[in-house]
Amino acid sequence: MLAADFSRFVLIPLFVLNMGAMVITLQMKKKIKPEFSGNLNKLFLLENIIGLACSIGLGYIAFFVN
């Protein structure tokens, strides 16, 4: 699979789904009591790591792959 195809069919949809999940998690954190938000904090951290990895991958493909 070419890098452009990989970014088009894997990284971009994963990035968009991840951003949507982050918005939903933030809305859930606002509505839930603080003592029950420990798992949501772990989920939000995981979503941030996935988003960062997608961003780095997209940036690498955009600037360094011909």
Secondary structure, 3 states (H helix, E strand, C coil): CCHHHHHHHHHHHHHHHHHHHHHHHHHHHHHCCHHHCHHHHHHHHHHHHHHHHHHHHHHHHHHHCC
